[in-house]
């Protein structure tokens, strides 16, 4: 999405802004923000304005714009386009369950819509928890034009009375993005197709405020070969994973450009400047492009072979001696080696691919296959939920899982050691995983499960067992 927005802006002589949309405080961390900057910077997608470079529309973090949103939310209430809602979670759950049982669209039932201004003020003064919801027309359709799909109609009967200010006073994404797009003079919105159903809410807010509506272009989502949505549960999705695996930024950019778009002459190998010059939104296909790791690897090989011998040597050396990785490796190695040639066998799985595994590798005197599969499945599921990838949180998560699985920690960690490093004993496991990063560790755990050939039925049973285990287990690292 960033690449296509960047190419569109550069092609038309516009500006590309980076805005941190962190209204969901539970899911937003300084680490995730830095990962965004690192990924865009490595790919060479420069931005004109943003939290780190400033600009006339600052601040560029939504968490720092709370007072701005509060003013506009108050304006909506005052004009009758929004209202205070005091419904408890329990009541909302009951309404939702009744609607589901009746096979109706689940949506807010308007319970607080008719409260008088006096009652609202009394309940707020009494300290009663509340949110602010936007009003939705009772009938009719929202009609809008998408740059790739043409005219689209969505009945208002399918649209919920969206919460726009949460109980803690923070805006939801829906209010924040509309206010920011207007104040930051955004003319075109290129985003994923999963936001199509949110257009009626956003367009209504623009209309309530009397602001011009930007042009919508909803891009197709990347998909796996089985047509499922690309996600970290099936494939590495962070740009830094591909950087650390030794892909070149220009090769990754080239490949991503082909995900739903093509050059007029249909050539596959081109640089980002050629993309900018030829970029036309109308050449984007609405069919979900298949992200094929094998095709990406082939393309990366093409770029590697185009390098001169000097460039290849310099690039390889920079990758092998990645400063941040090397700095974190030194304390682990310095106390364990007697000569420098000892280093390579110790770190091979950290700076390259680990050896292929077989089901026999996971045989253990205290663990049966069922135990091994449960450990790997539950660990992968828990790691998917972590917001911070730090060795302490990783250890805490595994320790609690071992307790929940009624296994000794030492036995619990055996399959994880093997999946991550390809050996039952390696450099300290959690230091290694922190250095390797979340995507690579998850990928190796997924690979280990594939080696053990768990069936779909077995996976569903494990999902249920993990869900039951999590009911009594606090989230680590969240």
N, C-alpha and C positions, 0 to 999 in steps of 0.2 A: 504493500500500500504506500509506504514511504517513497519507494522508487518511482511509482507511477505519478504520485503527487509532485515529486521533485522534477521529473521529466516534463510534466505538463506545465509547471510554473516556469521552468527554464525555457521551454519551447516558445512560450507566449511572452517572455520578458517580464514575468511576474515575480513574486517573492514566495519563498518557501519558509514557513515558520514551524518551529518545533514547540508544541504546547504539551505540558505534562498534565494529563487528565487524571488526577489523583483524588477525586472526591470519595472513592472507596478507600478509606484509610487503612482498613484491615488488609487489603491486597496491595497497597502501595508502600514501597520501602526505598530508602536512599540507594540501596544496591540495585534495585530494578531500574531506577532512573539513570544511574551511571551506566548500566548495561545498554540502555537505549543510546546514550551518547557514544559509548564505545563502538557499538555496532554501526551506527550511521557514519561515525568518523572513519572507521576502518574501511567501509565501503566507498568513502569519498563523496557521500551525499551531504554536501555542505548546506548550511541553513543561514538565512539572513537575520532571523530574530529567534530568540529563545531564552530560557532561564540562564544559560551560561554566557550568552553574548549580549543580552539585553535587547532594547528596542523601544520604540515609541508606545507600544501597546502593553508594556510591562504592568504587573508581573505576569509570567507565563506559566506559573504553577496554579492550578485551580484551587488548591488548598490555601493559597495566599490571596484569593479573590473573594473570600467569603462575604465580606461586607457589600461588595458589588452585587452579588446574587441576592442578598437579603433585601436590598432596595427594590430590585425588580420583582421579587416574589411578593413584596408588600404591595407593589403597584398592581399586580395581577389580582390580588385579593380585593383591593380597593375598587378595581374596575369590574369586579364580579366574574372574573375569568378563573378564579381559583378559590378554594375554601379550606378551612381548618377541619381536620378529621381527628377524632378522639377514639376511634375504634381500637380495641385491644387486639393483640395477636390471636388470642383465643377465639374472639368473635370472627375475625377475618378467616381463620382456619375453618370454622364451622360453615361460613358462607361458601367458601371454596369447595368444601367437601359436598355440600348440598348441591351446588351447581354441577360438580363432576358426576354425582349420582344421577342427576337429571339430564346428563349429557349436554350441558349448556356451556357456552364460552365462559371461562372463569374470569370474573372481573369484579371490581368494587361495585356494591349495590346502591351507592348513593345515600347511605344511612345518615351521614352528617351533613348532607347537602343543604337541608332546609333549616339548619340551626340559625337562630336569630343572632344578630351582632351582640346583643346584651348577654345571651347565654354563652357565646364564644368567649367574650371578655371575662366573664365570671369563672369559667372553667380554666382559662389560661392563668388568671390571677390566683386560682387555687392550686396552681402547680400541676395540673393534670397533663400527662404526656400527650403530645399531639404531633401531627405532621401537616403539611400543606399539600393538597392535591389539585391538579388542574381539572377544569370542567371539560367535558366532551359533549358535543351535540347529541341529542337524543335520536336523531334520524339523519338520513342522507349519507353521502359518500365523501370521502376525501379524494380529490382528483389531483394528481401531480404527474409531472413528466420526468422520467429517468433518461439520462443521456444515452443509454444503451438499449433500453427496453420500450421507450416511447411512453404513451399515456397509461397510467395505472390507476385503478379505482379500488379503494378499500373501504368497506362500509364502516361507519362510526360505531355500529353495534358490536364490532369486533375489537374496539379499542378501549383499553382500561383507563379509568381516571387516575392517571399516573401520579405517584408521589413525586413532587418536585423539590420539597425540602423535608429532610428526615427529622426524626425526633431530637437528634443532637444539634440541629440547626445547620447541618451541612447540606448543600444542595445535592440532588441526584445529578447524574450525567446529563439527563435530558434538558434540565433547565440550564445547567452550566454551559453546555456545548452551544445552545442557541444564543445565549447572551454573549459568549465569547466570539462566536462566528460573526455576530453583528458588530461588536465593538472593535474586533480586529480586522474588519473589512474583508472577510473571506467571501470571495465571489463564487467559487466552485468547491463542492464537497465531493471528493473521491474517496469512497470507503467501501468496506465489504458488504456483500449482498445480504448478510444477516441483519443489517440495519434497515432493510426495506420496510419491514412492518412497523418501524418506529417513525417513519416519515410523517404519518398523520399527526402524531404528537408534536414533532418538531415544527411542522408547517403551521399547525394551529398556534403554537407559541409565537412564531414570527408574525402571524396575522393578528394575534391579540395585542402585540406590541406595536403593530403598524409598521413593521420593518420589511424591506424587500427580502424575498426568499432566494437563497443561493441556488445555483444549478446543481441538481443531484446527479451523480454518476456512481452507481453501485457496481463494484467490480466483483468478478467471480472469485470464490474461495479456492485455495489450493486443496487438492484432494489426493488421497492415497490411491494406489492402483485398483482397490476394491470400491472406489467412489466415495468412501467415507471421508469426512472432513479431516484434513491434516491436523494432528494434535500431538502433544508431547507424550500421550499414552502409546502412540504407535511409532513415532519418528522424532528424532531430534529437531527442534524447531527454533533454537536460538542461533543467531548469526555467529556468536562467539564460538559455538561448537564447531562450525565449519572452518572458522579461522584456526582454531586449535588443532583441527584434524589435518591442516596443511592445504586447504583450498585457497586459491588466490582470490582476492576481492574482485578483480575484474572478471574472473570466470564466474563467480557466484552472481554478480550483477547481470552479466550476459544471460545466464540461465534463467534468473528470475524475470528478466525482461520478456523472455519467451513464454512465460506462464500466462497465457491469455492474450498475448499481443504478438505481432509479427512485423518485420520490416517490409516495406513495399516490394522489395525485390526478393523477399522470402529467404535471404541468407541468414544463417544461424550464428555466425561468429561476427560480432561487432562490438565496438566500445560504447561507453555511455554518451559520448559526444555525438556519435552517429545516431544514437537513439533519440537524443534531444532534438536534433535537426529533423528527424523523420516522424517524430511522435504525433500521432493522431488518435484521439479517443475512439473514433469510429472504427479503428482497426482492432479494438478489443473485442474478444469473443465472450459471450455470456456463458458458454459451456465451462464447467469447472475444470481447469487444467490439472493434469496429473503430474504430481511431483515425483520424478523418477531419480532416485539417488544414483543409479547406474549411468543414466544420461548425464547427470551433473559431473560424475567422476570422469566420464569420457571428455566432456568439455574442458574440465580442469586440466586434463592431460594435454589437450590441444594447446592451451595457453602455456603450460610448462615447456612444451617443446618449441614454442616460439621464442623463448628466452635465449639470450646469448649464454655462452658458458660462464661468463663472469656474472651475469645477472642471476643465473640459476644457482651458482655457488653462494652468492650474497643472500639470495632469498632463502636457501636451505639453511644457511648458518643463522640467519635471523629467526627462523622458525625453531630450530633446535635449541637455540639459546634465548628463547623468549624470556625477557628480563623478569617479568613478574613470576613466571613459573620457576625459573632458575633460583630466584631469591627465596622462594618458599621451599625449594628442594634442598638447599644447602644445609639447613639444620638437621635434616633427616639423613643426609649422606655423610657429613663430616665425621660423625662419631661411629660410622659403620664400615668405612673403607680403609684399607691399608695401602692401596695404590690406586691411581686414577683409573686404571683399566678395570677396576672392580665396579665402577659406576654403571657402565652400560647394562650389565645383567640385572642390576637392581632396579633400574628405571625404565627398562624397555616397554613395560605395559603403560607407563605414564606418558611417554613421548611417541608411542607408536601403537599399532594394533596388538592386543594381547593374543596369545596363541588360541587356536580353535579348541573348543571343548567338546567332550562326548558325555553321554549319560553316565558312563562308568566313572568319570572323574568325580561325580557327586556322591559316590558310595562312601558311607561313613559308619563307623561302628555303633554310634548312638542315634543315628537318624535314618529313618526309612525314606523311600522316595516321597511319600506323602508329606513327611515333615519338611523335606528339602523344598518341595514345591510350595508348601504353605509359607515358609520363610521368605522365599524369593518373591512370591506374589504379594504378601503383606508388606514387605519392605518397599517394593516398587510402588504400591498404592500409597504408603505413608510418605515416601519421598516426593510423589506427585503433589502432595498437599503442602509441603514445606514452602514457606515464603522466604526464609534465609537459608542459604547453603553454607553452613558453617560446621566445623567438625564437632563442636559441642552439641548442637542441635541434632546432628546426625547420630551421634552416640546415644543421646537421650532417647531419640525415637526408637532406635534398635533395642535399647535396654528395656523400654516399656513394652515393645512388641514381644521380646523374649519372655517377659513376665506373663503377658497375656496368653502366649502360646504354651506356657508351662515348660519352657526349655531353659537350660543353663545358657548364660550369655555366650560362653565359649563355644558351645555346640551351635547356637543360633547363628553365630558369625561365620562359621565354616563355609556355608554355601555362598555367602556374600563375598568373603575373601576370594573364593574361587571364581565367582562371576566377574568380579571387578579386575582382578590381577591375573587370573589364569593359573593361580597356584594357591595351595592351602595356607601358605605363610608368605608375607611380603613386607614391604615397608609399612609403618603404621597405617592401618586401614582407613581411619577417618581423616587423617592428614592427606592420604593419597586421594580420597574422594573429594576433599575440598579443592585440592590442586587440579584434579581432572575436570571438575565442574559437573553440574546437575545433569545436563543432557547426555554426556558420555557415560556417566554412571547408570543412568536410567536405560540407555541403549544396551549396555552390557547385561543388566538384569533382565531386560526383555529377551535378549539373545539366549541367556541361560534357560529361560522358561521355554523358548522354542526348542532348544536342544533336548529338554526333558519331555517335549511333545505333549503338552497338556491339551485336553480336548475342550471344545466349547462348553460341554456340560460340566466338566471339572472346573473351568474358569468361573462359571456362574455360581457354582457351589462355594468357591473360594471368595468370590465377591460378597456373597451373603455372610460368610463367616467373618470376613474383615469388617463389614458393616456392623455386625453384632458386637465385635470386639471393640469397635470405636465408640460405641454408646457409653462405655464406662471408662474410656481412655481419653485424657485431655490431649489437645493438639500440641505437638512439640513445634517450637520455632515459628508459631503464628502470632 
